[in-house]
Amino acid sequence: MSAETAHHGRPRSHATIAGLGDRWALAALAVAAGSRLLVAAVCLAAGRLFTAQPVGSGLRYPAWADTFRGTLGGLLNPLTHYDGVWFLHVVVQGYPRGLFAPFFPLYPLAVRGAGLLVGHDYELAGIALSTACFLVAAALLYGLVERDFGHRAAFGTVLFLSVFPTSFFFSAVYSESLFLLLSLACFWCLRRDWLVLAGVAALLAALTRVTGVLLLLPMAMAYFGSSKRATGRAWARPVALLLPPLGLLGYCLFMWRVGGDPVLWSTDESDWGRHLAAPTSTVWHALRAAGYAVRYIATGHPAPLLQAYPGEALSFVQHEIAVVNLVSFLALAFAVWALLAGWRRLPHGYTVYAAALVMVPLLQPRAQIPLMSMPRFVLCAFPLFISLGLATERRPLLRTVLVVGSTAALIYLTGRFALWLFVA
């Protein structure tokens, strides 16, 4: 059965394939936009109702972040927390002597360009850019899913992505939105057998995050599975497979020039407490950490041998690590379920790419937080949300329950992030 007739056996019109003039598409975009308003409202409410966790001056740079005051500051300033500060460093300073190497350059460059439109206010530019990229990504995702699975599954996919508990990162000065957009653009081009354009999108994704090179996997699967390899400009198609690693290679050469180490972006990860480990070992330690987290939250008994960070009370650290470890393990559990659920229903390129993204945090755990960054990595593994959209397509009650629960978790975690409490 062809892709054009994959859903209900009916061919689709061009307008439906593009997702244009479709009330379901408009509803999906409204949900995506509404979720951004919810995130801003929670940031404002959290600052008004609660006292933020005090942080060191190293995480506050008034010249670049936290630039707004009053209500506008309550809405926008929280969206520059944690990595947002480091991204703004790169926007303003670049990479002096190779500093901030783990923060890949395309997103900071895009923020700097957007800053030209708003009087060089890079905080505002970063938030606006991230939000705009997310809305365009939501439109692409809807069109991609609707073409193969219909409007109900497409709407559900965008809905679940928009209210996922850590989707506030799509509004923050983080690279998640841009990376998701470029990843979807790559798959969009692959879906139409535009391998060279897919390679260009993948190259840009690799300049946004190192995991952009993983787009080579679905590209290779599309190339070797295509019947059109010998048509058109045949030479360009295999060359397109070189583009994703060329993006990473270009950044490595730049790091070699400015920092003297082509893989400085990788070696600097050790400064963040990461180390290489077998995925099975990481999962085992994550399971134990999640068990300790449940026990601590339920009874107040912490994990053994848990040490406080300098200058912070042990009880505070125990509580925060318990929350983060539990959230991270739940994100992994969701990813595993979605990968298994999607294996039979999704194109294998989708599942392989999502599995590769999920694998990355498993290879680089952190001692006290084995699944460090997992709740952010699953955000960009969009096939996981297609699985969820398909699983609830004919189950409206289950979809409603999951959306309500996910929205409540989004409100909670957004509030934490706004108050300088770590999430992922």
N, C-alpha and C positions, 0 to 999 in steps of 0.2 A: 504493500500500500504506500502510495506516495505521501510526502509531507503535506501536500496541498489538501489531501482528503483524509488526513489522519484523525480528525475529530468528526465523529458522527458520519464519516464517509462522504462528506459534502465538500466540493471545492469552495474556496474562499474568494471573495472579491478583493480587489486591490485595496479598497478603502478599509476593509476589515483587517487585512494583513497588516496594514500600517497602523491600525488602531485609531484611525481618524473618524470623527463623526459617530463614535460609539458611546452610548450613555454609560456603559460599564467602564470604558476608558476614562471618561470624565469623572466618574465616581472614584476610580482608583487614584487619579491625580488629586482629587479633592481630599481623599484620605491622607495621601502623602503630604500635602500642604498643611492639612489640619494637624497632623502629628508634629510638624515643625512648630506650629503655634502652641501646641501643648507643651513641648519641651521648653519654649521660651517662658511660658506662664509658670511652669514648675520652678524654673531658675529664679524667677522674680519672687514667687511665694516662699521658696526655701530661704532666700536671703532676708525676707521680711519676718519670717516666723521663727527662725533658728539662728544660732550663732555659728559662724563658720569656724572650722578647725584652723587654729593658727599655723601658719607655714613660714619657713625661713625666707629671708630676703632674696635668696637665689631663685625662688619661684615667683617673685613679683618684680616686674620691670615696668614701672609706671609710664615710661616713655613709649612703650610698645604694646603692653597689655594692660588691662584694667584702666583703660583710658576714659571711660564714661562714668558719669556720676548720676545719682538719683535713680529714677525709674528705668531710664535707658541703660544705666550701668547694671542694675539688677537683672535686666533681660539679657544683656550681651556679655558682660565681663566673665560670668562663670564658664562660658564656652571657650575661653582661652586657657583653662586650667591644665596643669601637668604638661603633657607633650605640646600643647598649644603654645606654651611659653618658648619651648625649644624651637618649634617651627618659626616663631616670630624672630627668634635670634638669627636663624638662617636667612629669613627675609631681609633683615636689616643689615646683618654683618657678613653674610656668606659663610664660608668655611675657613676661618682663620686657622692656619697650621693644621687643618684637617679636623678641627673640633666639630661636634654635632654630626659626624659622619653617618650615623644610623638613620638620619632624617634625609631621605633621598630628595633630589633637587627639583623635580618637576612641580610639585605642589607649592613649595616656596616661591618658585619663579612665577607660577600662575597668580599667587597672592600678590606678589610685587607688581605684576602687570595690572591686576584688578585695583590695586591701590592707587594707580594713576587716575582712576575714575572717581575716587572718593577722597581726594586731597591727601594722599599718602597715609591715610588712617588704615594701617594694615590689620588691626583687629577687626574693624568693620568689613574690610575687604575679604579677610579669611572666612568670616562667618557667612557673608553673602555668597562667596564662591562655593563653599561647601554646600550650602542650602540649594543653590541653583543646580549644581552637579547632581545632587540627590534627586531633585524633581525631574531632571532630564533622564537620569538613570531609571527612575520609576516608570517613565513613559516607555523607554526602550524595553524594560523588563516586561511590562504589560504586553507590548506588541510581540515580543519573542514568545511568550507563553501562549497568548491568544491564538497565534497562528497554528500551533500544534494541538492545543488542549481546550481551547474555547474560552469564552469571556468569564465564566464563573471561576475557573481555575486561575486565570490571569488576575482577576480582581482579588481573589484570596491571597495570591502570592504577594502582590504589592501591599495588601492590607497587613499580612503577617510581618513582612519586612519593615513596614513603617512603624509598627507598635512593638517590635522586638525590644526586650528590656534594655538593651544597650544601643538602640538606634539613635540615642541623643548624640552619638559621635558623628552622625551624618550632618549635624548642625554646627559642630565644634570646629575649631581651627586644627583639624586633623586631616589626614590624607584619605580617609576611608571613602568619602563620597567620590572623589576624583578617580580613585582606583576602581571602585565599583563601576563607574561610568565607562572607563576605558575597557574593563573586562567585558562588560556587556556589549560594547561596540565591537570588540573582537569576535564574540560569539554571533552577533548580528551579521557581521560580514561572513563568517564561516557558514552561517545558515543559508546564505545566498551564493556560496562558493566563490567569494571574493577573497582569496587567500592572501594576496598582497596587501590589501587594505587591512585585513585582520592582523597581518604582521606589523603594520605600522601602529595599529592600536596597541598591540602587545609590546612593541618597543617603548611606546610612551608609558605603558603600565609599568614596565621594568625600570623606567626612570622615576617612577612614583614610589614603588616599593619593590624590594628584592623579589617578592613572590610573583611579580609580573612575569618572570621567566617561566613560571609554571604554565602559562598560557601556551607554551610550546607543545604541551601534551595534547590538548584538544586540536591544535593546529596540525600536528603530525598525524593524529588519528583521522582528521578530515582529509588530509592530503593523500594518505595511503588508502583511504577508503573511497576516494572520489573516482568516478569514471571519466572525469574531464581533464585528467593530468596531461593528456597529449594534445589538447586543443588550445587555441589561442597562443599567447606568449608562454610556451611551455617552460622556457628557461627561468621565467620570473617566479614560477610557483615553488620550486625547491629553494630558490634563493630567499623567498619569503620566510622560510623556516629559520633562517639565520638572524632575522631581525630581533626577536626577543632577547637572545643572549648578547646581541650587539648593544642593546640598551644598557645592560648591566656592565658589559665590557667598557663602554664609554665612561660610565661613572667610576669604574675601577681605575682607568687611566687618569681621570681627573683627581681622584684621591691620591694616586701615586705622585702626581705633580704638586699638590698642595700640602700633603701630609707625609709623603715618603713611603706610604704603604698602600698598595692597590686594594687590599681587602680591609682597610681600616674600619669600614662600616660594620664588618663582622667582628673584628677583634675588640672593638669598643663595646660590643654587647656584653663582654665579660665584666665590664664596669657596672653593668646593670644587674649583676648577680646571676647571669645565665651561664649554663654549661652544657656541653653535649652529653646526650644520654640516649639509651635505647628507648623507643616508644613504649615498650612493655613495662620497663622500669618506671617511666613517667606516669603511666596509667595506674600502676600499683600504688605509687606514692600519692597520686592524686586521690585515689579511692580512700586511702588511709586518712589523708588530710580532710576529705569531705566527712568521713566518719567522726573525726575529732571535732570538726565544725558543728555537726549536728549535736554532738554531746555537749559541747560548750554552750551553744545557744539554748539547749534544753535544760542543762543542769548547772552551768557555770564552771564546769571542770575543764581546764584547757588541755591542749596537747602537751605531752612531756617535752622538756628541754627546749621550750620555745623561748627565744631570747628577745628582749626589747631592742628597738633601734635607739641609737644615742639620743638622749634628750626627751624620750617619750616614755610614758608610764607603761609597764608591762601589761596591765589590765586592758589599756586602750589597744595596744598592739594585738593582744590575743583576740579581742573582739573583732578588730578590723580584718585580721588575717582569716578568721573563721568565716566572716561574711564573704570575702573575696574567694576563698577556696570553695565554698559551697556554690556560689554563683558560677565559678569557672567549671566545676564538675557538672553542674546542670547544663551548661552550654555544651560540654563534650557529649553528655548523654543525648541531648537533642540532636547533635550532629551525627552521632552513630545511628540513631533511629532513622533520621532523614536519609542518610546514605543507603541504609538497607531498604527502606521503603521505596526509594527512587531507582534502585538498580534495575528493576524490571520495567519501569514505566518511562524513565528518562533516557535520552540518548547517552551512550556510554561516555562520550566526551564530557558531558556535564558532570557525571558522577566522579569520573577520574579527576577532573579539575578540583571539584569540591573536596574530595578525599585528600588530595595533595595539599590544599590550603590548611585543612584541619591537622594534617600531619606535622606541619612546621612547628607549632608550639610544643608538640610532643617530643621533638628532637632537641629543644632548647629550654629545659625547665629551669625554674629558680628554686632554691633550696626550700624556702618556707612557703612558696606558692608554686607548686609543680606545674600548674596549667596557666602560667603567666600569659596574659593577653588573649587567651582562648575566647573570651566573650566578644572581643573585637574581631578576631580572625573569622569567626563564623558569620559575621555580618556581611563580609564580601563574598562568602561562599553561597552565592545566590541560588544554586540548584537545590540547596537545603530547603529553601522557602517555597520552591516549586513543588517539592515533595509534600510539604505541609498543605499547600493550596489544593493539590490533587486529593490528598487524603480526606480533606474536609469538604470537598466540592458538593457532595450529596448528603452531608451531615450538618445541617445548619445549627442544630443545638450544640454540637461539639465545637463547631467554628466559633459560635458566640461565647461559649465558656472559655475557650483558649484565648480569644481576643480580649475578653474582660480581664482574665488573669495576667496576660502579657502586658496590657496597658497599665494595670496596677503596679506590676514590677518595673515598668518603664518609669512611672512617676517616682517610685522609691529610689531607683538607681540614679535617675537624673538629679533628684534632690541631694543624694550623697555626693555626686560629682560637683554640684554647685557649691557645696559646703566644704570643698577641699578634702573629701574622703575618697580614697582610692577605690576604683571599680575594676579596671582592667588595663 
